[in-house]
Amino acid sequence: MDITHYPSLKNRMVVVTGGASGIGETITRAFAANGARIAILDIQAEAGARLASTLSNYTTKVDFYQCDLTDIDALKQAFDRIKAEIGPVAVLVNNAANDRRQDFLDVSAEEFDWMMSVNLRHVFFAAQAVVPGMRELGYGSIINMTSGAWIRGALDMQAYCTAKAAIVGFTNSLARQVGPDRIRVNGIAPGMIITERQRELWYSDESKVEAGRKMQCIPDPVEEIDVARACLFLAADDSKMITKQMLLVNGGTI
């Protein structure tokens, strides 16, 4: 993996939610290549266990904790286990999400609540779970994955955009709250990234991909590794005075 290596990340304890596949998997691999100590939180048991086993062949160790992040009690228990078994978390990457498309007029209260649960609630409570340990360490970095979808006003994504915009407000407020503890809180807003899942569900028509890229200043595809590189920087000491920011990794999408 062709990435920058940050000495400050070696042996640093990192949690990646939704880290077993897609963008999360690439983020996990990037931290492993930097020698970080990693815990993956994901509902996908087979994929998570396989990735953890594969990456533990690096000069670090990766553990997988199966967890339904919409179950806040289970999430809290997972973070308790991580702290007891590995130690306090120094870096949290709140990556897990679901960008389901929905017809606005057909969204039920139950569907709306589920979208908030899978995209927003766990971000709040995962951060709540790691802040005490970061205070013990005297430093920390929380990286919340938001989205370019709410910025450009994506169609059929009102519930998703609501959750992702709320993450920015949460990021700004928490950064102010924990800044005196030298805990940094930032957001990353990826642009159009065509993962295998995205290709299968939303972008089987190549013309949609081409239309999305025409909105970018840089015509090249935005890839998972571009987001992973941003995560590494925001987690490392090289960004020690950067907090309460939202970094757009989108090729300059209008």
N, C-alpha and C positions, 0 to 999 in steps of 0.2 A: 504494500500500500504506500503510494507516494504522498507522504504528508510530512509536515514539520514536526520535529520532535522537541517537546518542551520538557526540560529537565525537572521542572517543579511538579510535573504530573506523575513521575515515577513513584510507585507504591501509594499514590494518593487514592483514597477510598471513594469510588464513584458508583452511583446508582443510576441506571437508565431504565425508565419505565417504558413498556412497549419495546424493549430492546432486542426481541428475538427475531424480528423480520423487518423488511422495508427500510425506511430511513433509520429507525432505531438500531437495526442490526449493523448498519454501516457506522453509526456513532459508536456502538459497542466495540467494533473491530478497531476503530481509530484510537480509542482509549487503550485498548489492549496493546496495540502497536507502540504506544507511549509508555508501556510498563505500569499502567495504573492497576489498582486492585478493584475489581468490578463485581457488582451484583446486578443481575438482570431481573426485573420484575415484569412478568408477562403471563397472560392466561394460557398461552400456547405451550403446553408441556413438552411435547416432542421437539419442537423447533428450539425452544429455550435450552433444554438439556443438551441437545446436540451442539448448539453454538458454544455453550459454556465449556463443554468437553473439548471441542476443537481449539478454542482460544486459550485454554489452560496449557497448551503446548508452548505458548510464548514464555517469556521470563516473568510471568505474573500468574495470578490465579483468578479465574472467573467462576462465580457461583450463580446458579439459577434458582429463583424463588417463584414458584407458581402462585399467581395471585389474580383474582378478579378485582381489578381496581375500582369497579363500581360498588364493591362491598367495602365500605370504609373501615369497619371493624377488622376485616381480613387484611386490609392495607396496613392498618396500625400494627397488627400482630406481625406482619412481615418485616416492618421496619424495626420492631423490637427484636426480632430474631437476628436481623442483620447487625444491629449494634452489639448484641450479646455474642454473636459468633465471629464477627469480623472487626467491629469497632465503630466509632462515630463516623458518619458520612461527611466527607469534605466537599463533594460535588454531587448535586442532584440535577439530572436532566429529565425534566417532565415532558416526555416525548409522546406518550400514548394518546391516541385520538381516533376518531372515526368521522370521516367527512361524508357521511351519507347525504345523498340528494333527496329532497322532499318537495312535493307540491305544497306551497305555503298554505293554501286554503284547506288542505287535507290533514295538516299536522294536528294530532290530538294532544291533549295535555299529557298523556302518558308518554307519547313519543318525544315531546319536548323535554320532559323530565329526564328521559333516558339520554337524550343528547347532552343535557347539562351534566349528567352523571359521568358519561364516558369521555367528555371533553373538558370539563371544568372542575367538578367537585374534587376529583382525586389530585388535581394540581394543587389546590388549596391545602388539602390535608396531608399530602406528601411533604410539602414545604413545612407545615406545622410539625411533622414528625422529626424532621432533621435539624431544625433550628437549635434546639437545646444542645445537641451534640456539637454543632458548629460553634456554638458559644463556648463550649468546653475547649475546643481546639484553638479558638481565638481567630478563626477565619473560616471562610466557606464561599462557595459559588452555587447559586441556584439559577438554572437556565430553563426558562419556560418556553415551550414551543407554541407560538401563536400561528398566524397564517396570513398570507397576502389576500386571502379570499374576502375578508371583511373590509379590507382597505379599498379594493377595487369594486366591491359590491357584487359578488358572484351570484348568479341566478340559481334558484332552487336550493339555496344553502342558508336560509335565514336563521334556523336554529343553530347550525354550526358556526355561522358568523357571529351570532350573539355570544356564544361561549368563547370564541377566540378573541373577540374584542374585549370581553370581560377579563381575560387573562392579562391583557396589557394594563388595565386599571389595577388589578391585583399586584402585578409586578412593580408598578410605580409606588404603590402604597407600602408594600413589604420592603422594598429597597430603602425607603425612608425609615421604616421601623427598625431594621436590623443593621443599617449602615454603621452605627456606633460600635457594633460588635465585629466590624470588618467582614461582614457577610455581604456579598454582592448578589444582586438579583437583576437579571437581564432577560430579555425575550429575543427569540429569533423567529422571523416570519419568512418561511420558505415560499418561493414562487411555484410555478408549475413543474412538479417533478413527477415523471411518469414511471412509477414503480410497477412491478408485475400486477399488483392489485389494481392500480389506477388504469393500467392498460386494459385489463379484463373488464372492469366495471364501467369506466367512463370514457376512455380514449381509444377504443378499438378503431375508430375512424381517424385516419391519419390527418385529415383536413382540420380536425379540432386541435390537434397538436400544432400544426402549422399556424393556425390562427392565434394560438396562445403565444407562440414564439415571435410572431409579428408585433406583439405588444411590448416586447423586450427591447431595450437599447442594444444589448449584446445578443446576437442571434443564436448563440450556441445553447444546447440544452442545459438547464439547471439540473444537477445530479445530486444524489444522496451524499456523495463525498463532499460537495460544496458546503452542505449544512454541517457535516461532521467536522470539517476544518474550522468552521465558525465556533462550534461547541468547544473544541480543543483550546482555542484562543481565549474564550470567555472563562474557561475553567482554570487556565494556567495563571501563574503570577504575572505574566507579561501584560495582563489586563487588570492589574490590581487596583487601578483608580477608575475603572469603568463600571458603573452601576446605573440602574434606572434607565436603561436604554433598550430600544427595540431595533435589532439589526435585520434589515431586509436582504435576504439572499435570493434575488429574483431576476438578476440580469437587467435591472432597471425597468421593470414592468410598469407601464403607465396605468 
